Amino acid sequence: MSTAVSPLAPSDVPEMPAIAGVRLATAAAGIRYKGRTDVLLALLDKGTTVAGVFTKSKCPSAPVEWCRAKLKGGAARALVVNSGNANAFTGKTGKASTALTAQIAAKAVGCSTSDVFLASTGVIGEPLDATKFDGVLAQLAETATPDRWMDAARAIMTTDTFPKVATATVKLGKARVTINGMAKGAGMIMPDMATMLSFIFTDAPLSASVLQSLLKAGVEDTFNALTIDGDTSTSDTLLAFATGAAAAHGAPKISRASDPRLKAFTKAFQQILADLSEQVARDGEGARKLVEVVVEGATTKPSARRIAMSIANSPLVKTAIAGEDANWGRVVMAVGKAGEPANRDKLSISFNGIRVAKSGARDPSYNEKEVSEAMKAPKIQIKVALGLGKAKDRVLTCDLTKEYVAINGDYRS
Amino acid sequence: MSTAVSPLAPSDVPEMPAIAGVRLATAAAGIRYKGRTDVLLALLDKGTTVAGVFTKSKCPSAPVEWCRAKLKGGAARALVVNSGNANAFTGKTGKASTALTAQIAAKAVGCSTSDVFLASTGVIGEPLDATKFDGVLAQLAETATPDRWMDAARAIMTTDTFPKVATATVKLGKARVTINGMAKGAGMIMPDMATMLSFIFTDAPLSASVLQSLLKAGVEDTFNALTIDGDTSTSDTLLAFATGAAAAHGAPKISRASDPRLKAFTKAFQQILADLSEQVARDGEGARKLVEVVVEGATTKPSARRIAMSIANSPLVKTAIAGEDANWGRVVMAVGKAGEPANRDKLSISFNGIRVAKSGARDPSYNEKEVSEAMKAPKIQIKVALGLGKAKDRVLTCDLTKEYVAINGDYRS
């Protein structure tokens, strides 16, 4: 299995500023890995609100069920994330393990267990021994500092090839507020599946319901418009925390999602989600190409999304991109199988701006050499114009390489 | 690209008997391939009825549209199949090409164009030059004989690694009738997609509507319960022809699908479809394992089917099988993402009869060595017991290997 950093990793990693009200610490608790950190504790000041969205899996992990239940309170004081063990499909043991982890964290932090949020990623089906957190979390609570963002992003990695962070500073009213985000995903740990975890922190004073609205609206065209292999983890978790600390230097308290003062913040928040989700695609298992699928001229946006997802999840399309082949025949296939309104004779298809098919047949101006050259780029845009309506949508994915099969299939051979 | 015969190819190839009323001939028309046959003409005696089922793609190929239209007549005199060019996504040219092919065939056979059925497989997006059939089909019509079944099965192959045939002889009333079938599929030709074509022939005197009923019921648990990569071709075609010749030696004419005399025939017909569809899975691109996914204890059969398909189409499950890894965590993931009723804590999962997970956690009797040994078998059964109801279903697929990626992605590198 290759351990090289993905060639699609962003070249610039931002400086991550502190967020007032957030302190971070990481440790090597020996959950599964040797010689690396595998636990993150984020301490959140009193008054921090929380929102979350989770996997739609019907078989969610124990931490997902824990977070869903605690979200009702709307308040958070601690986030504990471990890598190495997903605590998924662990039955009653898994539930007990989340409860014990929360107890240890609550004691270390000095809060109620209902203010502790949990996420786990790694092996599934193995019991997570929560006693390993005993002592560790207490020490982390004592040593946490506001500047450990890169350490935090590294501690939650499984086989991600690079840590994923993003930051933005914007005005809320007349005050400046900051949003920091981190994500892990598309890595793999044997014998396990990719899990996407992402955590967003801000000092903006937002009510839990405002935060939830922002998150729900924000994921629609970012994390929900992302696919590596069409497989949904039992553990996907995206949590957002707002400490409200910026109120001290004049940021207005926002309690309605429709508040016009939220405009710049909403845009920046959405941008952070877009940035992090693109980084996940860029670290897709075995990925050598970032692929953007744009579908326009659809009858509705959900219809455009389903067609874009059908293209983005097609193994035949993804292997063609890996082979630097502008195989629009497979794109037609993927449009056809989506089951959405489509008229073969109105279809146009472009790769990186070069139209290869038009009105249901090969574009008369098709130039094999020009297209082949374009397909060598590390980022490929597949654009499908359906010619039916005005709706459009966009999905991000990556190519399907032999490395993907090696990462996910080779470890027993 | 490997040209070796799939290790999963059946060891026994049946002797294919003649079917009264059917004559076959093949030729090398030079559509795309060199040094091999690429056209099949099947001549059908007067009185032959026909039925068909086709791809559900919204962007079907020109021959699929041709057949759908002609099926209304219920009568057939000729079937023309070519490999090398799918005549798909070829716009108006494609439609004209089907009309010209049918004209040439009708003239050669001496029938109406509406009694000619067409299927094409191969490159898509390239115009099919139907003038190449000129002269060729006339010669084939003159030289066709009843015994060319293996030649026929070979002429329709693209990159299939073995020809796929099946036969059965059963009683209809007091007479013996024969069913012969052939299929191609899961092969690939650059730059193209897999297409499944299958043709069934019988001398039983069945009305077109009876044949259509048999076909519709028959595909449900055979060809429709088969997936290689979740990608649906624009060209999938399954046609059945009944010459009625067995009426001459006493077979009763059947005009109602509910006729009790059809019982043995229906069973044999279904068996042929099951046999051929399993052969397609055995020749799945790059396949090294045949995988049977059984879901039981579901609330309904469609629900069981959707869960089974979710497992069978999961790249993570398929790569795990390729790696001989009994990765039930990924099976749980695929159950969870299907969106169907499932209760994590009631799930049990077995690989080749060895239970590895029970009541939502690892089976206490799990023996790594025993399971690893079992995963080396060329056929793997994944059984999921949901524990919710009494419905069950079954889907066939194959593993996902680096060879799949090589076949579909490597040809430009």
Boltz contact constraints between the chains, C-beta under 6 A:
constraints:
  - contact:
      token1: [A, 57]
      token2: [B, 336]
      max_distance: 6.0
  - contact:
      token1: [A, 57]
      token2: [B, 337]
      max_distance: 6.0
  - contact:
      token1: [A, 58]
      token2: [B, 336]
      max_distance: 6.0
  - contact:
      token1: [A, 58]
      token2: [B, 342]
      max_distance: 6.0
  - contact:
      token1: [A, 59]
      token2: [B, 332]
      max_distance: 6.0
  - contact:
      token1: [A, 59]
      token2: [B, 335]
      max_distance: 6.0
  - contact:
      token1: [A, 59]
      token2: [B, 336]
      max_distance: 6.0
  - contact:
      token1: [A, 59]
      token2: [B, 344]
      max_distance: 6.0
  - contact:
      token1: [A, 89]
      token2: [B, 332]
      max_distance: 6.0
  - contact:
      token1: [A, 90]
      token2: [B, 361]
      max_distance: 6.0
  - contact:
      token1: [A, 91]
      token2: [B, 360]
      max_distance: 6.0
  - contact:
      token1: [A, 91]
      token2: [B, 361]
      max_distance: 6.0
  - contact:
      token1: [A, 124]
      token2: [B, 329]
      max_distance: 6.0
  - contact:
      token1: [A, 125]
      token2: [B, 329]
      max_distance: 6.0
  - contact:
      token1: [A, 125]
      token2: [B, 362]
      max_distance: 6.0
  - contact:
      token1: [A, 191]
      token2: [B, 325]
      max_distance: 6.0
  - contact:
      token1: [A, 191]
      token2: [B, 327]
      max_distance: 6.0
  - contact:
      token1: [A, 192]
      token2: [B, 329]
      max_distance: 6.0
  - contact:
      token1: [A, 193]
      token2: [B, 316]
      max_distance: 6.0
  - contact:
      token1: [A, 193]
      token2: [B, 330]
      max_distance: 6.0
  - contact:
      token1: [A, 193]
      token2: [B, 333]
      max_distance: 6.0
  - contact:
      token1: [A, 229]
      token2: [B, 315]
      max_distance: 6.0
  - contact:
      token1: [A, 231]
      token2: [B, 314]
      max_distance: 6.0
  - contact:
      token1: [A, 231]
      token2: [B, 316]
      max_distance: 6.0
  - contact:
      token1: [A, 232]
      token2: [B, 337]
      max_distance: 6.0
  - contact:
      token1: [A, 234]
      token2: [B, 333]
      max_distance: 6.0
  - contact:
      token1: [A, 234]
      token2: [B, 336]
      max_distance: 6.0
  - contact:
      token1: [A, 314]
      token2: [B, 231]
      max_distance: 6.0
  - contact:
      token1: [A, 315]
      token2: [B, 229]
      max_distance: 6.0
  - contact:
      token1: [A, 316]
      token2: [B, 193]
      max_distance: 6.0
  - contact:
      token1: [A, 316]
      token2: [B, 231]
      max_distance: 6.0
  - contact:
      token1: [A, 316]
      token2: [B, 408]
      max_distance: 6.0
  - contact:
      token1: [A, 319]
      token2: [B, 405]
      max_distance: 6.0
  - contact:
      token1: [A, 319]
      token2: [B, 408]
      max_distance: 6.0
  - contact:
      token1: [A, 319]
      token2: [B, 409]
      max_distance: 6.0
  - contact:
      token1: [A, 322]
      token2: [B, 409]
      max_distance: 6.0
  - contact:
      token1: [A, 323]
      token2: [B, 409]
      max_distance: 6.0
  - contact:
      token1: [A, 323]
      token2: [B, 410]
      max_distance: 6.0
  - contact:
      token1: [A, 323]
      token2: [B, 412]
      max_distance: 6.0
  - contact:
      token1: [A, 323]
      token2: [B, 413]
      max_distance: 6.0
  - contact:
      token1: [A, 324]
      token2: [B, 412]
      max_distance: 6.0
  - contact:
      token1: [A, 325]
      token2: [B, 191]
      max_distance: 6.0
  - contact:
      token1: [A, 325]
      token2: [B, 412]
      max_distance: 6.0
  - contact:
      token1: [A, 327]
      token2: [B, 191]
      max_distance: 6.0
  - contact:
      token1: [A, 329]
      token2: [B, 124]
      max_distance: 6.0
  - contact:
      token1: [A, 329]
      token2: [B, 125]
      max_distance: 6.0
  - contact:
      token1: [A, 329]
      token2: [B, 192]
      max_distance: 6.0
  - contact:
      token1: [A, 330]
      token2: [B, 193]
      max_distance: 6.0
  - contact:
      token1: [A, 332]
      token2: [B, 59]
      max_distance: 6.0
  - contact:
      token1: [A, 332]
      token2: [B, 89]
      max_distance: 6.0
  - contact:
      token1: [A, 333]
      token2: [B, 193]
      max_distance: 6.0
  - contact:
      token1: [A, 333]
      token2: [B, 234]
      max_distance: 6.0
  - contact:
      token1: [A, 335]
      token2: [B, 59]
      max_distance: 6.0
  - contact:
      token1: [A, 336]
      token2: [B, 57]
      max_distance: 6.0
  - contact:
      token1: [A, 336]
      token2: [B, 58]
      max_distance: 6.0
  - contact:
      token1: [A, 336]
      token2: [B, 59]
      max_distance: 6.0
  - contact:
      token1: [A, 336]
      token2: [B, 234]
      max_distance: 6.0
  - contact:
      token1: [A, 337]
      token2: [B, 57]
      max_distance: 6.0
  - contact:
      token1: [A, 337]
      token2: [B, 232]
      max_distance: 6.0
  - contact:
      token1: [A, 342]
      token2: [B, 58]
      max_distance: 6.0
  - contact:
      token1: [A, 344]
      token2: [B, 59]
      max_distance: 6.0
  - contact:
      token1: [A, 360]
      token2: [B, 91]
      max_distance: 6.0
  - contact:
      token1: [A, 361]
      token2: [B, 90]
      max_distance: 6.0
  - contact:
      token1: [A, 361]
      token2: [B, 91]
      max_distance: 6.0
  - contact:
      token1: [A, 362]
      token2: [B, 125]
      max_distance: 6.0
  - contact:
      token1: [A, 402]
      token2: [B, 402]
      max_distance: 6.0
  - contact:
      token1: [A, 402]
      token2: [B, 405]
      max_distance: 6.0
  - contact:
      token1: [A, 405]
      token2: [B, 319]
      max_distance: 6.0
  - contact:
      token1: [A, 405]
      token2: [B, 402]
      max_distance: 6.0
  - contact:
      token1: [A, 405]
      token2: [B, 405]
      max_distance: 6.0
  - contact:
      token1: [A, 408]
      token2: [B, 316]
      max_distance: 6.0
  - contact:
      token1: [A, 408]
      token2: [B, 319]
      max_distance: 6.0
  - contact:
      token1: [A, 409]
      token2: [B, 319]
      max_distance: 6.0
  - contact:
      token1: [A, 409]
      token2: [B, 322]
      max_distance: 6.0
  - contact:
      token1: [A, 409]
      token2: [B, 323]
      max_distance: 6.0
  - contact:
      token1: [A, 410]
      token2: [B, 323]
      max_distance: 6.0
  - contact:
      token1: [A, 412]
      token2: [B, 323]
      max_distance: 6.0
  - contact:
      token1: [A, 412]
      token2: [B, 324]
      max_distance: 6.0
  - contact:
      token1: [A, 412]
      token2: [B, 325]
      max_distance: 6.0
  - contact:
      token1: [A, 413]
      token2: [B, 323]
      max_distance: 6.0
